[in-house]
Amino acid sequence: MNAIILRVIERAPQWLRHDLETKDACARARAEETLAAMISDALAGGYGVTKDIQG
């Protein structure tokens, strides 16, 4: 599970990384929700992450 989450974070787009660091609460909340959705999808077997990890 840890490898899947790390892979999602590695593949996160630059706008998401930027918005996670911003002081703008709305932008940061949007980025957090987006990242959470990406992680949930990956853990459910989507996002192409599990295939990358499993080979």
HELIX and SHEET records of a PDB file:
HELIX    1   1 ASN A    2  GLU A   10  1                                   9    
HELIX    2   2 GLN A   14  GLU A   21  1                                   8    
HELIX    3   3 ALA A   25  LEU A   43  1                                  19    
HELIX    4   4 VAL A   49  GLN A   54  1                                   6    
END                                                                             
